[in-house]
Amino acid sequence: MGVSNKNAQDNIQSKGNKKPLQVLHINKKDTQEVQNEQPNSKEEIKKENVAIKPQITKDDSGKDIELSKENTKDFDISQQDLNRPLNFSNQNTDFQLERTVDEFDFDESAFLEALNENEPIGAKGETISGKVIAIESDGLYVDIGGKAPGYMPKKECGLGVITNFKEKFSIGLEMEVLVIKEQNADGMVTVSARALILRQSWEKVSSSAKNGELINVLINGFNRGGLTCDVDGLRGFIPRSQLEDGQDYQSFVGKTLKVAFLEVNPESRKLVLSEKKASLVSKLTSLELGQLIEGEVLAVKPYGFFIDLGGASGLLHQSSLTNGSVRSLREVFREGEMIKALISEIDLEKGRIGLNTALLENSAGELIIDKQKVMQEATERALKTKALFDKKEQDK
């Protein structure tokens, strides 16, 4: 038996002013339930979970602890919930994003318009119309509509040497320029009037050469290979071999010659002219498609015959010789022989004439069987083929 000490409480209180101990109170009902239940073994104790809810008496300083425990009850997760995998497929939650329009919002058209306004103006090789806004001793500034004006050096303001620079250009003068250097860090591009003139000159001479046009040029110099001249600001060259008389070629300086374009290459800046070709082209312009001509066989080649047409030569290709089969071209015509043929092609640019005798045949291979008859009736037979060439000319 335990011995009770009735004076124990008085002894505790008499030892200074210490804080009283917290007392654990157990309900009488809970005590009785515990006493009445006497498990027979340790296994039964493990199986049973006795819920004991003790009541704690404490002062105001413990309120915060009790409130914190109360708030954490909502976040307790059982062991079963932790082991169960989450399934989001069954959740039919719709998320709606609400867009609010504020002062920074703008539509797509406004965005594209803003990009166009800031797009750089003046790509290399582009032709732009502008207006002179400032003139300096070493060049001038042209307003081309960009965020910065274009700068044109004095040497790019025109062809040759410009002596009266400030008199030729004035403020407000409108002009077309070519961008030769893209914009720098300040947004300024370099433009040129000279480069634009030269580009237009190359385009002009290329078109003239394609059409077989003839031009008159003033000879302004010579060298060991031939003569030099000016063609719309471009430097042209006439080789001695392309002159009608190349013996005393230095005497042509200061004179005017009629020439044709022999080679036009803007990339390599090569412009070659010919006086001989000009004479040939002059003769070609008097010829027509379907015209019957007579000439002498100059040479026999594996691919056809070269025919002298009185200062010009035409090619009678083997494919245009006959509609029959030919073992050897020399079986048909020989050098020095006079023949008649139809003009089937006129290329003024290359100075070439194409001829045809197959159209003079009434049957395939007739030229091989009876060449003399075909040549005698060539004038009459040529009239029958005139309609074919007229239609070919209309289809161009």
Beta strands, then each sheet from edge to edge (+ up, - down):
strand 1: 24-25
strand 2: 55-56
strand 3: 127-136
strand 4: 139-143
strand 5: 150-153
strand 6: 174-181
strand 7: 190-192
strand 8: 214-222
strand 9: 226-231
strand 10: 234-239
strand 11: 256-265
strand 12: 270-274
strand 13: 292-301
strand 14: 304-308
strand 15: 313-317
strand 16: 338-347
strand 17: 352-356
sheet 1: 1+ 2-
sheet 2: 5+ 4- 3+ 6- 7+
sheet 3: 10+ 9- 8+ 11- 12+
sheet 4: 13+ 14- 15+ 17+ 16- 13+
end
